[in-house]
Amino acid sequence: MGRGRISLWAEHSPDGPEEGYGSFHQQYWLDDRIVAVGVIDILPTCVSSVYLYYHPDFASLSLGSYSALREIAFTRQLQKQSPKLCYYYLGFYIHSCPKMRYKGQYRPSDLVCPETYAWVPIEQCVPMLENSRYARFNQDPDAGDPRVLKDVGRALVLYRRAVMPYAAYSRKRKGSSDEAEVQQYGGLVGQDCIERILLYRT
């Protein structure tokens, strides 16, 4: 079975793969006939499998599993060009959906904890999901979301063409306080992002 790749959008980086980063269609051909198309995203650290659609005449070929194996091999190929690109994401996993169970058959395989965002081996997660549709996979009771807002004063602000922490901006600013609004913003994007994204203020 042959395959081709069509870029939907690509951005190139000196340390990235030759194909660039972006969204791509992987075409699967059999005897000069297209039988399936996989949609993938190539990102700086991973290949993310977005979707696969195939001709119903070829349903017996397990094209979903075949395309996953080809995408894993493709990820390994890209890692040779760009070492930091080393993960393969199969996307959402809903344990109660039988059509998604195949995703848990690849090893090693991890699921992200919905509360702490820590990666946990799927073997530890499945028994919890058998008992409940929702589970906290990280069993450390003291673990929390590492991206939670801790210090809004460290948010980066662009004010009068100068970049400064929110704490410095709030001392310079005249008028009513916007701290509640900035707290809400920080709560949505998290501590890491407020220290990397510029919040524009006039």
PASEBA-1860 file (N, C-alpha, C; in nm, 3 decimals):
! residues 202
1> MGRGRISL> 0.085/-0.116/0.000/0.000/0.000/0.000/0.090/0.123/0.000 ~ 0.070/0.210/-0.096/0.149/0.332/-0.104/0.089/0.443/-0.022 ~ 0.167/0.552/-0.010/0.115/0.665/0.066/0.177/0.792/0.014 ~ 0.102/0.901/0.023/0.151/1.033/-0.016/0.112/1.133/0.090 ~ 0.175/1.250/0.086/0.149/1.350/0.188/0.120/1.484/0.122 ~ 0.011/1.549/0.160/-0.024/1.680/0.107/-0.031/1.778/0.223 ~ 0.040/1.889/0.210/0.040/1.990/0.316/-0.083/2.078/0.303 ~ -0.153/2.097/0.416/-0.263/2.192/0.420/-0.209/2.329/0.459
9> WAEHSPDG> -0.106/2.329/0.541/-0.043/2.451/0.590/0.089/2.409/0.654 ~ 0.196/2.477/0.625/0.325/2.439/0.683/0.406/2.561/0.718 ~ 0.480/2.550/0.826/0.571/2.655/0.870/0.706/2.588/0.896 ~ 0.811/2.646/0.843/0.942/2.583/0.854/1.027/2.648/0.963 ~ 1.110/2.566/1.025/1.199/2.611/1.131/1.335/2.549/1.107 ~ 1.444/2.620/1.137/1.578/2.564/1.109/1.605/2.430/1.178 ~ 1.549/2.410/1.298/1.573/2.284/1.368/1.455/2.188/1.355 ~ 1.361/2.219/1.266/1.243/2.134/1.248/1.260/2.035/1.135
17> PEEGYGSF> 1.160/1.952/1.112/1.165/1.853/1.004/1.155/1.919/0.867 ~ 1.200/1.847/0.764/1.197/1.900/0.626/1.054/1.938/0.584 ~ 0.955/1.860/0.626/0.817/1.885/0.589/0.765/2.015/0.649 ~ 0.828/2.058/0.759/0.780/2.175/0.832/0.676/2.134/0.935 ~ 0.629/2.232/1.009/0.523/2.210/1.108/0.391/2.250/1.045 ~ 0.285/2.183/1.084/0.154/2.220/1.033/0.063/2.101/1.018 ~ -0.044/2.120/0.941/-0.145/2.016/0.917/-0.121/1.951/0.782 ~ -0.134/1.820/0.777/-0.107/1.744/0.655/-0.213/1.636/0.636
25> HQQYWLDD> -0.234/1.600/0.508/-0.315/1.483/0.473/-0.220/1.372/0.432 ~ -0.234/1.256/0.493/-0.160/1.136/0.453/-0.255/1.054/0.366 ~ -0.219/1.029/0.243/-0.305/0.953/0.153/-0.256/0.808/0.147 ~ -0.350/0.715/0.151/-0.318/0.572/0.141/-0.381/0.518/0.012 ~ -0.296/0.461/-0.074/-0.338/0.414/-0.206/-0.322/0.263/-0.216 ~ -0.413/0.200/-0.289/-0.404/0.056/-0.316/-0.445/0.035/-0.461 ~ -0.353/-0.018/-0.542/-0.380/-0.042/-0.684/-0.433/0.084/-0.753 ~ -0.362/0.193/-0.738/-0.396/0.321/-0.800/-0.532/0.377/-0.757
33> RIVAVGVI> -0.576/0.335/-0.640/-0.705/0.384/-0.588/-0.682/0.435/-0.446 ~ -0.729/0.555/-0.419/-0.715/0.608/-0.283/-0.816/0.537/-0.194 ~ -0.767/0.481/-0.082/-0.856/0.404/0.006/-0.875/0.469/0.142 ~ -0.783/0.560/0.179/-0.796/0.626/0.309/-0.716/0.756/0.309 ~ -0.757/0.846/0.397/-0.684/0.971/0.418/-0.675/0.996/0.568 ~ -0.554/1.017/0.615/-0.532/1.050/0.755/-0.493/1.196/0.767 ~ -0.551/1.264/0.864/-0.518/1.404/0.890/-0.427/1.406/1.012 ~ -0.308/1.467/0.997/-0.213/1.475/1.108/-0.165/1.619/1.125
41> DILPTCVS> -0.122/1.650/1.246/-0.053/1.775/1.274/0.090/1.740/1.312 ~ 0.186/1.806/1.249/0.327/1.793/1.290/0.360/1.915/1.372 ~ 0.393/1.893/1.498/0.421/1.998/1.595/0.565/1.986/1.642 ~ 0.618/2.086/1.713/0.760/2.082/1.751/0.803/1.958/1.831 ~ 0.713/1.900/1.910/0.753/1.784/1.990/0.677/1.657/1.957 ~ 0.582/1.663/1.862/0.500/1.544/1.838/0.434/1.544/1.701 ~ 0.386/1.426/1.665/0.291/1.409/1.555/0.158/1.377/1.622 ~ 0.056/1.454/1.589/-0.076/1.434/1.648/-0.170/1.380/1.541
49> SVYLYYHP> -0.226/1.263/1.568/-0.321/1.201/1.477/-0.457/1.265/1.499 ~ -0.508/1.334/1.398/-0.632/1.409/1.414/-0.753/1.327/1.372 ~ -0.746/1.267/1.254/-0.864/1.198/1.201/-0.822/1.105/1.088 ~ -0.900/1.000/1.066/-0.879/0.911/0.952/-1.016/0.882/0.892 ~ -1.025/0.893/0.760/-1.146/0.847/0.693/-1.105/0.754/0.580 ~ -1.190/0.653/0.555/-1.154/0.551/0.456/-1.277/0.506/0.379 ~ -1.252/0.446/0.264/-1.360/0.394/0.180/-1.421/0.272/0.249 ~ -1.553/0.266/0.262/-1.615/0.154/0.335/-1.587/0.016/0.274
57> DFASLSLG> -1.554/0.010/0.145/-1.522/-0.120/0.083/-1.398/-0.183/0.146 ~ -1.316/-0.100/0.216/-1.190/-0.150/0.271/-1.192/-0.155/0.424 ~ -1.311/-0.156/0.483/-1.323/-0.156/0.629/-1.257/-0.280/0.691 ~ -1.257/-0.391/0.620/-1.200/-0.515/0.676/-1.049/-0.510/0.690 ~ -0.984/-0.409/0.631/-0.837/-0.399/0.636/-0.785/-0.335/0.765 ~ -0.874/-0.294/0.855/-0.833/-0.228/0.980/-0.740/-0.110/0.950 ~ -0.787/-0.023/0.864/-0.702/0.089/0.820/-0.669/0.186/0.932 ~ -0.752/0.195/1.035/-0.720/0.280/1.150/-0.595/0.232/1.221
65> SYSALREI> -0.586/0.102/1.243/-0.467/0.046/1.308/-0.345/0.056/1.216 ~ -0.368/0.029/1.088/-0.257/0.039/0.992/-0.201/0.182/0.987 ~ -0.292/0.280/0.980/-0.245/0.419/0.971/-0.173/0.460/1.099 ~ -0.217/0.412/1.215/-0.149/0.444/1.341/-0.006/0.390/1.339 ~ 0.011/0.268/1.288/0.147/0.210/1.281/0.234/0.290/1.183 ~ 0.175/0.331/1.070/0.251/0.413/0.974/0.288/0.548/1.034 ~ 0.196/0.608/1.111/0.223/0.736/1.174/0.329/0.725/1.283 ~ 0.331/0.614/1.354/0.437/0.590/1.454/0.571/0.581/1.383
73> AFTRQLQK> 0.576/0.506/1.272/0.701/0.495/1.195/0.742/0.633/1.141 ~ 0.645/0.712/1.097/0.672/0.846/1.046/0.728/0.936/1.157 ~ 0.674/0.924/1.277/0.723/1.001/1.392/0.869/0.967/1.418 ~ 0.903/0.839/1.413/1.043/0.797/1.433/1.134/0.852/1.324 ~ 1.083/0.855/1.203/1.160/0.911/1.091/1.185/1.061/1.114 ~ 1.082/1.134/1.157/1.097/1.277/1.182/1.191/1.305/1.299 ~ 1.193/1.215/1.397/1.281/1.234/1.512/1.429/1.232/1.470 ~ 1.461/1.158/1.365/1.599/1.156/1.316/1.640/1.294/1.263
81> QSPKLCYY> 1.544/1.369/1.207/1.571/1.504/1.157/1.563/1.607/1.269 ~ 1.472/1.587/1.362/1.445/1.684/1.468/1.429/1.607/1.599 ~ 1.539/1.588/1.677/1.535/1.501/1.795/1.428/1.533/1.899 ~ 1.388/1.660/1.911/1.286/1.692/2.013/1.147/1.646/1.971 ~ 1.130/1.611/1.844/1.001/1.563/1.795/0.996/1.413/1.820 ~ 0.948/1.372/1.936/0.962/1.231/1.975/0.833/1.167/2.028 ~ 0.721/1.238/2.022/0.596/1.182/2.074/0.494/1.164/1.963 ~ 0.405/1.068/1.985/0.294/1.043/1.894/0.166/1.048/1.976
89> YLGFYIHS> 0.076/1.138/1.940/-0.050/1.153/2.012/-0.164/1.095/1.930 ~ -0.241/1.007/1.993/-0.358/0.950/1.928/-0.485/1.029/1.959 ~ -0.472/1.137/2.032/-0.588/1.221/2.061/-0.669/1.171/2.178 ~ -0.794/1.213/2.182/-0.881/1.180/2.295/-0.899/1.029/2.310 ~ -0.909/0.986/2.435/-0.937/0.847/2.466/-1.059/0.845/2.557 ~ -1.167/0.785/2.507/-1.289/0.771/2.588/-1.307/0.621/2.610 ~ -1.281/0.578/2.733/-1.279/0.436/2.764/-1.414/0.369/2.740 ~ -1.522/0.443/2.760/-1.656/0.385/2.742/-1.696/0.373/2.595
97> CPKMRYKG> -1.614/0.425/2.504/-1.643/0.416/2.361/-1.561/0.300/2.301 ~ -1.625/0.189/2.265/-1.552/0.073/2.213/-1.463/0.104/2.093 ~ -1.504/0.199/2.007/-1.425/0.231/1.889/-1.292/0.296/1.925 ~ -1.278/0.346/2.046/-1.153/0.411/2.087/-1.060/0.317/2.162 ~ -1.104/0.201/2.196/-1.023/0.110/2.278/-0.892/0.072/2.210 ~ -0.889/0.073/2.077/-0.766/0.036/2.005/-0.651/0.127/2.044 ~ -0.680/0.251/2.084/-0.574/0.346/2.117/-0.491/0.299/2.236 ~ -0.552/0.225/2.325/-0.481/0.175/2.442/-0.397/0.051/2.416
105> QYRPSDLV> -0.398/0.000/2.294/-0.324/-0.122/2.263/-0.178/-0.096/2.226 ~ -0.143/0.029/2.201/-0.005/0.062/2.164/0.075/0.087/2.291 ~ 0.198/0.036/2.295/0.280/0.050/2.415/0.415/0.110/2.381 ~ 0.471/0.195/2.466/0.409/0.246/2.589/0.303/0.349/2.554 ~ 0.201/0.359/2.639/0.091/0.451/2.616/0.052/0.514/2.749 ~ 0.035/0.646/2.747/0.000/0.719/2.868/-0.126/0.801/2.845 ~ -0.198/0.827/2.953/-0.311/0.919/2.952/-0.277/1.034/3.045 ~ -0.327/1.152/3.015/-0.299/1.268/3.099/-0.406/1.277/3.208
113> CPETYAWV> -0.361/1.302/3.330/-0.455/1.319/3.443/-0.535/1.447/3.420 ~ -0.667/1.441/3.428/-0.748/1.560/3.401/-0.738/1.668/3.507 ~ -0.674/1.639/3.620/-0.664/1.738/3.727/-0.523/1.792/3.745 ~ -0.422/1.707/3.727/-0.284/1.752/3.751/-0.202/1.762/3.622 ~ -0.256/1.713/3.512/-0.190/1.715/3.382/-0.060/1.635/3.381 ~ -0.048/1.539/3.472/0.066/1.448/3.473/0.032/1.329/3.383 ~ 0.133/1.276/3.313/0.112/1.160/3.227/0.123/1.033/3.311 ~ 0.027/0.942/3.294/0.019/0.819/3.374/0.005/0.702/3.278
121> PIEQCVPM> 0.081/0.590/3.300/0.068/0.474/3.211/-0.077/0.424/3.206 ~ -0.121/0.391/3.086/-0.260/0.352/3.067/-0.297/0.228/3.149 ~ -0.198/0.142/3.176/-0.227/0.022/3.256/-0.279/0.060/3.395 ~ -0.232/0.172/3.449/-0.280/0.217/3.580/-0.415/0.287/3.570 ~ -0.445/0.344/3.453/-0.568/0.421/3.435/-0.691/0.334/3.407 ~ -0.673/0.225/3.332/-0.787/0.144/3.288/-0.870/0.091/3.405 ~ -0.809/0.036/3.513/-0.894/-0.011/3.624/-0.980/0.101/3.684 ~ -0.926/0.224/3.689/-1.004/0.336/3.742/-1.119/0.370/3.649
129> LENSRYAR> -1.093/0.362/3.517/-1.198/0.394/3.420/-1.303/0.284/3.411 ~ -1.268/0.164/3.450/-1.367/0.055/3.455/-1.468/0.081/3.566 ~ -1.425/0.149/3.673/-1.513/0.178/3.787/-1.591/0.308/3.773 ~ -1.537/0.401/3.696/-1.601/0.532/3.686/-1.565/0.598/3.553 ~ -1.659/0.673/3.497/-1.631/0.743/3.370/-1.528/0.853/3.389 ~ -1.520/0.910/3.509/-1.424/1.016/3.539/-1.330/0.966/3.647 ~ -1.200/0.989/3.628/-1.104/0.946/3.729/-0.986/1.041/3.732 ~ -0.936/1.064/3.850/-0.810/1.136/3.868/-0.702/1.028/3.865
137> FNQDPDAG> -0.616/1.031/3.764/-0.516/0.926/3.748/-0.397/0.943/3.841 ~ -0.357/1.066/3.867/-0.243/1.093/3.954/-0.287/1.065/4.098 ~ -0.226/0.967/4.161/-0.268/0.925/4.294/-0.200/1.003/4.407 ~ -0.114/1.098/4.372/-0.052/1.183/4.473/-0.154/1.287/4.519 ~ -0.202/1.278/4.645/-0.307/1.371/4.690/-0.260/1.516/4.698 ~ -0.130/1.538/4.706/-0.077/1.675/4.715/-0.051/1.736/4.577 ~ -0.058/1.656/4.472/-0.030/1.707/4.338/-0.146/1.794/4.290 ~ -0.110/1.902/4.225/-0.211/1.991/4.168/-0.168/2.029/4.028
145> DPRVLKDV> -0.246/2.116/3.967/-0.214/2.164/3.833/-0.092/2.255/3.842 ~ 0.021/2.216/3.781/0.142/2.299/3.791/0.129/2.432/3.718 ~ 0.028/2.444/3.634/0.011/2.567/3.556/-0.084/2.666/3.622 ~ -0.134/2.632/3.743/-0.232/2.719/3.809/-0.170/2.856/3.840 ~ -0.253/2.957/3.841/-0.208/3.093/3.867/-0.158/3.106/4.010 ~ -0.034/3.155/4.025/0.024/3.173/4.158/0.049/3.320/4.190 ~ 0.097/3.396/4.091/0.135/3.534/4.116/0.100/3.619/3.994 ~ -0.013/3.688/4.001/-0.056/3.771/3.889/0.038/3.888/3.867
153> GRALVLYR> 0.113/3.928/3.969/0.208/4.037/3.956/0.318/4.011/3.856 ~ 0.339/3.884/3.822/0.445/3.848/3.726/0.394/3.841/3.582 ~ 0.265/3.869/3.563/0.211/3.873/3.426/0.284/3.981/3.347 ~ 0.314/3.952/3.222/0.382/4.051/3.138/0.281/4.142/3.072 ~ 0.306/4.271/3.080/0.217/4.372/3.027/0.293/4.459/2.928 ~ 0.229/4.490/2.815/0.283/4.587/2.721/0.207/4.717/2.742 ~ 0.276/4.816/2.794/0.213/4.943/2.830/0.302/5.056/2.782 ~ 0.246/5.143/2.698/0.320/5.256/2.641/0.453/5.212/2.578
161> RAVMPYAA> 0.443/5.108/2.496/0.557/5.053/2.421/0.667/4.994/2.509 ~ 0.637/4.967/2.633/0.735/4.906/2.724/0.676/4.779/2.783 ~ 0.761/4.676/2.798/0.719/4.551/2.859/0.758/4.555/3.006 ~ 0.662/4.520/3.092/0.687/4.522/3.236/0.598/4.421/3.305 ~ 0.636/4.377/3.426/0.545/4.289/3.501/0.421/4.367/3.545 ~ 0.312/4.295/3.564/0.188/4.359/3.603/0.203/4.438/3.733 ~ 0.285/4.390/3.824/0.306/4.461/3.951/0.360/4.602/3.926 ~ 0.455/4.617/3.835/0.510/4.749/3.802/0.407/4.833/3.728
169> YSRKRKGS> 0.333/4.769/3.636/0.230/4.842/3.561/0.123/4.897/3.655 ~ 0.078/4.816/3.753/-0.030/4.860/3.841/0.012/4.977/3.928 ~ 0.143/4.992/3.957/0.192/5.108/4.034/0.190/5.235/3.948 ~ 0.216/5.219/3.818/0.221/5.335/3.727/0.081/5.379/3.682 ~ -0.009/5.284/3.675/-0.140/5.308/3.615/-0.224/5.403/3.700 ~ -0.297/5.488/3.633/-0.391/5.578/3.701/-0.532/5.533/3.666 ~ -0.624/5.555/3.756/-0.762/5.517/3.730/-0.800/5.392/3.808 ~ -0.917/5.336/3.774/-0.968/5.221/3.848/-0.881/5.097/3.823
177> SDEAEVQQ> -0.877/5.011/3.922/-0.795/4.889/3.914/-0.856/4.788/3.818 ~ -0.771/4.722/3.743/-0.817/4.616/3.654/-0.769/4.479/3.704 ~ -0.732/4.472/3.832/-0.675/4.348/3.886/-0.770/4.230/3.875 ~ -0.900/4.252/3.898/-0.997/4.142/3.889/-0.997/4.084/3.747 ~ -0.992/4.172/3.648/-0.990/4.128/3.508/-0.863/4.051/3.476 ~ -0.749/4.100/3.524/-0.621/4.033/3.498/-0.614/3.901/3.575 ~ -0.671/3.896/3.695/-0.679/3.769/3.771/-0.758/3.666/3.692 ~ -0.870/3.709/3.633/-0.952/3.617/3.553/-0.874/3.566/3.432
185> YGGLVGQD> -0.807/3.657/3.364/-0.723/3.621/3.249/-0.617/3.519/3.291 ~ -0.546/3.550/3.403/-0.442/3.459/3.451/-0.497/3.324/3.492 ~ -0.617/3.322/3.549/-0.679/3.195/3.587/-0.711/3.108/3.467 ~ -0.740/3.172/3.354/-0.773/3.097/3.233/-0.649/3.044/3.161 ~ -0.543/3.125/3.153/-0.427/3.083/3.076/-0.318/3.019/3.160 ~ -0.315/3.045/3.291/-0.216/2.981/3.379/-0.089/3.063/3.394 ~ -0.011/3.027/3.497/0.109/3.102/3.532/0.213/3.103/3.421 ~ 0.239/2.988/3.361/0.340/2.982/3.255/0.309/3.081/3.143
193> CIERILLY> 0.183/3.084/3.101/0.146/3.170/2.988/0.147/3.317/3.024 ~ 0.105/3.353/3.146/0.103/3.496/3.177/0.244/3.554/3.184 ~ 0.343/3.465/3.201/0.481/3.511/3.205/0.547/3.508/3.067 ~ 0.471/3.464/2.964/0.528/3.455/2.830/0.448/3.533/2.726 ~ 0.321/3.562/2.755/0.236/3.633/2.661/0.223/3.778/2.708 ~ 0.228/3.870/2.615/0.212/4.012/2.651/0.064/4.049/2.655 ~ 0.024/4.105/2.768/-0.111/4.156/2.785/-0.108/4.305/2.753 ~ -0.179/4.345/2.649/-0.175/4.486/2.605/-0.263/4.572/2.693
201> RT> -0.207/4.681/2.739/-0.280/4.779/2.820/-0.256/4.919/2.766 ~ -0.363/5.003/2.764/-0.350/5.141/2.714/-0.349/5.239/2.829
END
